[in-house]
Amino acid sequence: MIRHQEKWGTRIGLILAMAGNAVGLGNFLRFPAQAAQNGGGAFIIPYLISFVLMGIPLLWVEWAIGRHGGLYGMHHVPGMMDCMGKSRALKYAGVFGIFTNLGIAAYYVYIESWTLGYVWYSVTGAFTGMTAEEVSRFFSMYLDTGSGGLINLNPISVIFLLLTLSLNIYILSRGVSKGIEKTCRIGMPLLILFGIFLTVRALTLKAGVSGASHDALIGLNFLWQPQPASLTNPKIWLAAAGQIFFTLSVGMGSVHVYSSYVKKNQDIALNAASAGWMNAFVEVVLGGSVVIPIAVAYLGLDWVQSNVGFEMAFRTLPSLFQNWGPLLAALGGLAWFGLLFFAGITSSLAMGQPVMSFLQVEFDMPRKKSALLFGLICLAMALPCVLFYGAGCFGEYDFWAGTFSLVAFALIEIIVFAWVFGMDKGWQEINRGADIKVPVFFRFVIKYITPLFLLAVFLGSMFKPENGDWAAAAARLAQGRSWNLAPDSVLGTVLNKGIADKRFLVDGRPTPLLFVTATRMFLLLIFTGIAVLVYKAWRNHKHPKEEI
Amino acid sequence: MTWSAWLTLALTWSVVLYFVIRFFLKALKTPVREETDMEFLRKDA
């Protein structure tokens, strides 16, 4: 086992890298959609409460676990978890910290490559003169989903995927300070600059100006108009807690690994708070001021309410930018897709490091080789997403790696930290070298409130009722009856509630159920494979806990 | 925009901007301790 000598170069570099890890595509694409679908201005109240009671405490816990593990040379999550207590099983909880990053990186890098492709198309004026339908069709052609064929293969999108992946591998192979930190020091300020440009442009759009048919402020009003009645709806609270969860990149293992390169007597309390609030700024201030206001200005509120979603960024926005004239359209496209690209790459780099550090520490693999291996595994896992995008593989990756695993691991880690490692040691760990005084109130929050919050999110996602109607579900429960599960609940997904045809083959052609089942088996295989590697690593040589 | 929407937006943005600026400035101004891990471990022991 080799001991890493890597460290962060500067404090600001570390904060920007952590903020870059948290700021991702979801800040600009998921947050506005979630807010719009869950009570507008009322969404922000549970959002901020969840941020304070779940987000910030989890950040402190993950930074503390990471720095504590790094002290023993453990720069990967299984090793860090192993250092948290006596049980030999703890290291296997850390399998999530590798699996999640691999599973998410596989489809995330693919989306990241779309943004790179769309930067190119925007700058070269590829959308000039296209109608809204043509721009939307362009996206279908880019993914090769428009033809209705079984396999989706567009060589151009594969080229951009390979380019993006190569860039990730190159940066990762340069190391923590010279690669990741340097990229984030350039990428994050640029992202904020692009975001400010688009926010100013969006909020100054008025009906009759630049082809807009409505005031952009109508969109902003839609997002911020409080609907107090929705505050009593558990669905809104679960959505807000879920958004906080995904936006901060907690429950993945990437925060732990970045933090393991922090020197042991250096602050984590202030750094974590800085990175967390910076993410909130990018999400609430910038993320909420671009997509919806621009779309409402051109397409109206009704259209946005029924079409708001992830693909709007690619299908709709490029055609709206065309109303700004050739130069501003190119600039708008560059700023929008450039911003998404930087948001994406600073996050995908954070997904690579946990995998690499496991290979480096446990299998003595050199940095460049481990970066290349990560890239190859990522490519192999991305191929099903690319080739069978329309068949549901992409959604399965997102659900199991990008949703379920995050909540499961966060719940495990908070229990381990507060109840196995112990709050006395844990509180000491969070406060060692702290440059701010963490309010004692958070000691109670970390021990009781955050685990309960996470348990609620976990159970909520497991048993989510149809249409998220918890009031009706509770009424049925009071009558001693069960409720119908939502197709996107964990149990509903396992039972394939959302798939009507339960056959694997129809007329010799594979059905979506076959693809979905095969993808789940593949992901389970990857998870098991990582667990076996962890077992082997611990059998091959002694680890800090065994040496003490 | 309605006054209640403006109020929600203004309050939220103020809270977020206050904390991001406060923490980021503090991080910028506070020098980093230069003690190495080995020095720390020795003291801790």
Interface residues (C-beta under 8 A of the other chain):
Chain A: R11 I12 I15 G40 G41 I44 L48 L71 L217 I218 L220 N221 W224 Q225 P226 K263 K264 N265 Q266 D267 L270 N271 A273 S274 W277 M278 A280 F281 V284 V285 G433 D435 I436
Chain B: M1 T2 S4 A5 W6 T8 L9 T12 W13 V15 V16 L17 F19 V20 F23 F24 K26 A27 L28 T30 V32 R33 E35 T36 D37 F40 L41
